[in-house]
Amino acid sequence: MKEKSYHLETLAIHAGQVPDPTTSATAVPVYRTAAYNFRNTQHAADLFALQEAGNIYSRLMNPTNDVLEKRLAALDGGAAALAFSSGTAAIYFTITNILKSGDELISASNLYGGTFTQFDAILPQQGILTRFTPLNDFVAVESAINDRTRAIFIEGIGNPTLEVADISRYASLAKKYHLPLIIDSTFTPPTLLRPIMHGANIVIHSLSKWIGGHGTGIGGIVIDAGNFDWQDSKFTLYNEPDRGYHGLRFAHDLGELNRLAFILRLRTVGMRNQGPTLAPDAAWQFLQGIESLPVRMTRHCENALAVATFLKSHPKIAWVRYPGLEGDPCYTLAQKYLPHGAGGMVVFGVHGGSAEARRIVDHMPLFSHIANVGDAKSLIIHPASTTHSQLSDVALRDAGIQPELIRLSVGLEHIDDLLDALATGLDTF
């Protein structure tokens, strides 16, 4: 795949794979093995000393996972990737692969509830402070940067308020202060948005959502752009000798691989020593989803826009948010960053507040009432009482999550059936 610059539709099917060397199988095999044979003791020693690439143990690497990692790195325009047991694990190990006790993270405040709780309640127990700032408020972001800041974190499209991040402006600010820009691009898979093209350094996806596409597995992935210089002394995890690797300095002692210091440290320190491994069976499931990702995302976006347009004119609806809907506050940013479609999510508020929102969720046909997004099936939920219920009233307000907000993940059903279901659910009482 390196000989030609293929389109994304082609990369989604072919990238990262060659025919199986033993059987010539055209499909990606599932390697259900815990360990791998070494040629001899020197081969084993070289693998463990990071002097040679190869398979050691499936907690650390697996050939099925390797195809998944290479394919998504290619789709996102990254240099390398690492798959995790969940998207939440991918976020946690990304942060702790950069920050240590005493360091600070700057994050937009409009986050998925689990990510917010991780940053607000769990990381402080490890001495890592997060400073939350309103999305796209660059005065607030710059004011929050100090000599302890080590990274900036945003979501490409916020969950669940669907605000679009101005990625290139975040990237410019991150570059000014030499900080890595980390983007959770779960709501915007790479056929819609490639954050690295706009200056991001690290991209994270929950594989459980549109990339997998069928709600059948849990997983996450981290893509390293390979474009950040970790030799700045403030990144002590990369510049001071690592006790676990006989004094190896990840930003200095890897030779030509120094530019991949982040992802190599993530694999050897995070994955090898702490074990948030993705099973090869799950990796195989996600690979099946990726093959149809470009086609599916087109349909998700078309259906979502039609749903948003329908809701906007319904008398029971107080407001609607969809970045691809003309008149949406983020419409201009969506046209810049998401010209191929603004994703499969729609949120709206109903007259009558929380009680009315929950009544509608309870009586909505066809839409499955579950805490997930990115499924082929259309999904519905009331975030304030479920996915974001851990947030305080102040945090909910800061994140823009109103009591009347209903979140839709718009699936692949026929649009006439979706609109009929919405009309039925809204007009039941």
C-alpha positions in Angstrom: 0.0 0.0 0.0 3.0 2.3 0.2 3.6 2.4 -3.6 0.6 4.5 -4.4 -1.6 7.0 -2.5 -4.9 5.1 -2.5 -8.3 6.7 -1.8 -9.9 6.0 1.6 -12.4 3.6 0.2 -9.6 1.4 -1.0 -7.5 1.8 2.2 -10.5 0.7 4.2 -10.5 -2.7 2.4 -6.7 -3.3 1.8 -4.5 -1.3 4.1 -2.2 -3.1 6.5 -2.8 -6.6 5.0 -0.9 -9.0 2.8 -2.1 -12.6 2.0 -1.4 -14.9 4.9 2.2 -16.2 4.4 1.4 -19.7 5.5 -2.0 -20.4 3.9 -2.4 -17.5 1.3 -5.8 -16.8 2.9 -7.2 -13.6 1.4 -9.2 -12.7 4.5 -7.5 -11.6 7.7 -7.0 -14.6 10.0 -7.9 -14.5 13.7 -4.7 -15.4 15.5 -6.0 -17.0 18.8 -2.6 -17.5 20.4 -1.2 -16.2 23.7 2.5 -16.5 22.7 4.9 -17.0 19.8 7.9 -19.3 19.2 11.4 -17.6 19.2 14.0 -18.8 16.7 16.7 -18.9 19.4 17.7 -17.2 22.7 19.3 -14.3 20.8 16.1 -13.7 18.9 14.2 -13.7 22.1 16.6 -11.3 23.8 16.6 -8.9 20.9 12.8 -8.8 20.9 12.6 -8.1 24.6 15.4 -5.4 24.3 13.4 -3.6 21.6 16.3 -4.3 19.2 14.1 -6.2 16.7 10.5 -6.0 15.8 8.3 -9.1 16.1 5.7 -11.0 18.1 6.4 -11.8 21.8 3.1 -12.2 23.6 -0.5 -11.3 22.6 -0.8 -8.9 25.5 1.7 -6.8 23.7 1.0 -7.5 20.0 -1.0 -9.9 17.8 -1.0 -10.3 14.0 -4.8 -9.7 13.7 -4.5 -6.6 15.8 -1.6 -5.5 13.7 -3.7 -5.3 10.5 -6.3 -3.3 12.4 -3.7 -0.9 13.7 -2.0 -0.4 10.3 -5.4 0.0 8.5 -6.6 2.8 10.8 -3.2 4.5 10.9 -3.5 4.6 7.1 -7.0 5.9 7.1 -6.2 8.7 9.6 -2.9 9.6 7.9 -0.9 8.6 11.0 2.5 6.9 11.3 1.4 4.1 13.7 -1.4 3.0 15.9 -2.2 0.8 18.9 -5.5 -0.9 19.7 -7.0 -1.1 23.2 -9.7 -3.0 25.0 -12.0 0.0 25.0 -12.1 3.6 23.9 -12.0 4.7 27.5 -8.8 2.7 28.1 -7.3 4.3 24.9 -8.0 7.8 26.4 -6.6 6.9 29.9 -3.4 5.3 28.7 -2.8 8.1 26.2 -3.0 10.7 29.0 -0.8 8.7 31.4 1.7 8.1 28.6 2.4 11.8 28.6 1.5 13.2 32.0 2.7 12.2 35.4 2.0 13.5 39.0 2.2 17.3 39.1 1.4 17.7 35.4 -1.7 19.4 34.0 -4.0 18.7 31.1 -6.2 21.3 29.3 -9.5 19.9 28.1 -12.6 21.2 26.5 -15.5 20.9 28.9 -18.0 19.4 26.4 -16.9 15.8 26.8 -18.5 12.3 27.0 -19.5 11.7 30.6 -17.1 8.9 31.2 -14.2 11.0 29.9 -15.2 13.9 32.0 -15.3 11.7 35.1 -11.9 10.3 34.3 -10.4 13.7 34.0 -12.3 15.3 36.8 -12.3 12.6 39.5 -9.8 9.8 38.7 -6.7 11.5 37.3 -6.5 13.9 40.3 -6.1 10.9 42.5 -2.8 10.3 40.6 -1.7 14.0 40.9 -2.8 15.0 37.4 -5.0 18.1 37.2 -7.3 18.9 34.3 -8.2 22.5 33.6 -11.5 22.6 31.7 -12.2 25.4 29.2 -15.2 26.1 27.0 -14.8 24.7 23.5 -13.3 27.1 21.0 -12.7 29.8 23.7 -9.0 30.3 22.8 -8.6 33.1 25.2 -9.6 30.8 28.0 -7.4 28.0 26.7 -4.3 30.2 26.4 -5.0 31.6 29.9 -5.1 28.1 31.3 -1.6 27.1 29.9 1.2 27.3 32.4 4.6 25.7 33.0 2.9 22.4 34.2 0.7 22.0 31.1 1.6 18.9 29.0 -1.2 18.4 26.6 -4.5 19.7 25.1 -7.5 17.4 24.7 -10.7 17.9 22.6 -13.4 16.0 20.9 -13.8 16.6 17.2 -17.6 16.7 17.7 -18.6 17.0 21.3 -20.7 14.3 23.0 -23.6 14.9 23.2 -23.9 18.6 22.3 -22.5 18.2 18.8 -20.3 21.3 18.9 -17.5 21.2 16.3 -14.0 21.9 17.4 -11.9 24.5 15.4 -9.1 22.0 15.2 -6.6 24.1 13.2 -6.8 27.0 15.8 -6.3 24.5 18.6 -3.3 23.1 16.7 -1.8 26.5 16.2 -2.1 27.2 19.9 -0.7 23.8 20.8 2.3 24.4 18.5 2.9 27.8 19.9 3.4 26.3 23.4 4.9 23.0 22.1 2.1 20.8 23.5 0.6 17.7 21.8 -2.9 18.1 20.6 -5.1 15.0 21.3 -8.4 14.6 19.6 -11.1 12.0 20.4 -12.5 11.6 16.9 -15.1 8.9 17.7 -18.0 10.9 16.3 -16.0 11.7 13.2 -14.4 8.6 11.8 -11.6 9.1 9.2 -13.9 9.0 6.2 -15.4 12.2 7.5 -12.5 13.9 9.3 -8.8 13.3 9.4 -7.6 15.5 12.3 -3.9 15.0 11.6 -4.4 16.9 8.3 -5.4 19.9 10.5 -2.5 19.7 12.9 -3.5 17.1 15.5 -0.7 14.9 17.0 -2.7 12.1 18.5 -6.1 10.8 17.4 -8.3 8.4 19.5 -11.4 6.4 18.4 -13.8 4.2 20.1 -13.9 1.2 17.8 -17.2 0.2 19.3 -19.0 3.0 17.4 -19.1 3.7 13.7 -15.8 2.1 12.9 -17.2 -1.3 14.1 -20.6 -0.2 13.1 -22.8 -3.0 14.4 -22.6 -2.8 18.2 -21.0 -6.2 18.6 -17.7 -5.4 20.3 -15.8 -3.1 22.6 -12.5 -1.6 21.7 -10.5 1.6 21.2 -7.5 2.8 19.2 -4.8 5.5 19.4 -3.2 6.8 16.2 0.2 8.6 16.5 0.8 11.1 13.8 4.6 10.8 14.4 4.9 14.6 14.0 5.6 15.7 17.6 9.1 16.3 19.0 9.2 14.6 22.5 12.8 15.8 23.2 11.6 18.9 25.0 12.8 18.4 28.6 9.4 19.2 30.1 8.2 15.7 28.9 10.1 13.9 31.5 8.7 10.5 30.7 10.5 10.7 27.4 13.7 12.4 28.4 14.6 10.8 31.7 15.9 7.2 31.9 13.1 4.6 32.2 13.7 2.2 35.2 11.6 -0.5 33.4 14.0 -0.5 30.4 17.4 -0.2 31.9 17.6 3.5 31.6 16.2 3.8 28.0 15.2 7.4 27.1 12.3 7.0 24.7 12.9 10.4 22.9 16.6 9.8 22.4 17.6 6.2 22.3 15.4 4.7 19.6 17.4 5.9 16.6 15.2 6.4 13.5 12.2 5.5 15.6 12.5 8.5 17.9 9.7 10.2 16.1 7.5 7.2 17.2 8.5 7.6 20.8 4.9 8.1 21.9 3.4 5.0 20.4 6.4 2.8 21.2 6.2 3.9 24.9 2.5 3.4 24.9 2.9 -0.2 23.7 5.9 -1.1 25.9 5.0 0.7 29.1 1.2 1.0 28.9 0.2 -2.1 27.0 2.9 -4.6 28.0 3.1 -3.7 31.7 -0.5 -2.8 32.4 -2.4 -5.0 29.9 -5.5 -3.2 28.4 -5.3 -5.6 25.4 -7.8 -5.9 22.6 -8.7 -9.6 21.9 -8.0 -10.7 18.3 -11.6 -11.8 17.8 -12.8 -8.2 18.5 -10.1 -6.8 16.2 -11.4 -9.1 13.4 -14.9 -7.9 14.0 -13.8 -4.3 13.7 -11.9 -5.0 10.5 -15.2 -6.3 8.9 -16.8 -3.0 9.9 -14.0 -0.9 8.5 -14.4 -2.4 5.0 -17.9 -0.8 4.7 -17.2 2.3 6.7 -17.1 4.8 3.8 -20.4 3.6 2.4 -22.1 3.4 5.8 -21.0 6.9 6.8 -22.6 8.4 3.7 -26.0 6.8 4.7 -25.6 7.8 8.4 -25.0 11.4 7.4 -27.9 11.5 4.9 -30.3 10.1 7.4 -29.1 12.3 10.2 -29.6 15.5 8.1 -33.1 14.4 7.1 -34.0 13.6 10.7 -32.7 17.0 11.9 -34.6 18.8 9.2 -37.8 17.0 10.2 -37.4 17.7 13.9 -36.7 21.4 13.3 -40.2 21.9 12.0 -42.1 19.8 14.6 -44.1 21.9 17.1 -43.1 19.9 20.1 -39.4 20.5 19.5 -37.8 23.5 21.2 -34.5 23.3 19.4 -32.3 21.0 17.3 -28.5 20.6 16.9 -26.9 19.0 13.9 -23.7 20.5 12.5 -24.7 19.9 9.0 -28.1 21.7 9.3 -28.0 25.1 7.8 -28.4 27.7 10.6 -26.8 25.5 13.3 -24.2 27.5 15.3 -21.5 25.1 14.1 -22.6 25.0 10.5 -19.6 27.1 9.2 -17.1 24.9 11.1 -18.8 21.8 9.8 -18.5 23.0 6.2 -14.8 23.6 6.8 -13.9 20.3 8.6 -16.7 18.0 7.5 -17.4 18.6 3.8 -18.3 14.9 3.3 -21.0 14.8 6.0 -21.5 16.0 9.6 -21.9 12.6 11.2 -24.7 10.4 12.4 -25.7 12.2 15.6 -28.7 14.5 16.2 -29.7 16.1 19.5 -32.8 18.1 20.3 -34.7 19.6 23.1 -38.4 19.3 23.7 -40.9 21.6 25.3 -41.7 20.4 28.8 -38.2 19.8 30.1 -36.8 16.6 31.5 -40.1 14.9 32.3 -41.3 15.3 28.7 -38.0 14.2 27.3 -38.0 11.0 29.3 -41.6 10.3 28.3 -40.7 10.6 24.6 -37.7 8.3 25.0 -39.9 5.7 26.7 -42.5 5.8 23.9 -40.3 6.1 20.8 -40.8 3.2 18.4 -38.0 1.7 16.2 -35.2 3.6 18.0 -33.4 1.3 20.5 -33.1 2.8 24.0 -29.5 1.9 24.8 -26.3 3.7 25.9 -24.4 3.5 22.7 -23.9 5.3 19.4 -22.7 4.4 15.9 -24.7 1.3 15.5 -26.5 0.3 12.2 -29.6 0.5 14.3 -31.0 3.9 15.4 -30.6 4.7 19.1 -32.1 7.1 21.6 -31.3 8.2 25.1 -31.7 11.0 27.7 -28.1 11.9 28.6 -28.7 14.0 31.7 -30.2 11.0 33.5 -27.9 8.3 32.0 -24.6 8.8 30.1 -23.8 12.1 31.8 -25.6 11.5 35.1 -22.3 11.5 37.0 -21.8 15.2 36.3 -22.9 17.8 38.8 -25.5 20.4 37.8 -22.7 22.9 37.2 -20.8 20.5 35.1 -23.9 19.6 33.1 -24.5 23.3 32.5 -20.9 23.9 31.5 -21.0 21.0 29.1 -24.3 22.4 27.5 -26.3 19.4 28.5 -29.8 20.7 29.2 -32.5 18.7 31.0 -34.7 18.5 27.9 -31.9 17.2 25.6 -32.5 13.9 23.8 -29.7 12.2 21.9 -30.2 10.3 18.7 -27.7 8.1 16.9 -29.3 7.9 13.5 -28.8 4.5 11.9 -29.1 2.9 8.4 -32.8 2.2 8.3 -34.9 3.6 5.5 -35.5 7.3 6.2 -39.3 7.1 5.7 -39.4 4.5 8.5 -37.3 6.7 10.8 -39.4 9.8 10.2 -42.6 7.8 10.8 -41.2 6.5 14.1 -40.3 10.0 15.2 -43.7 11.3 14.3 -45.4 8.5 16.2 -43.2 8.9 19.3 -43.6 12.7 19.4 -47.3 12.6 18.8 -48.3 9.7 21.1 -49.7 12.1 23.7 
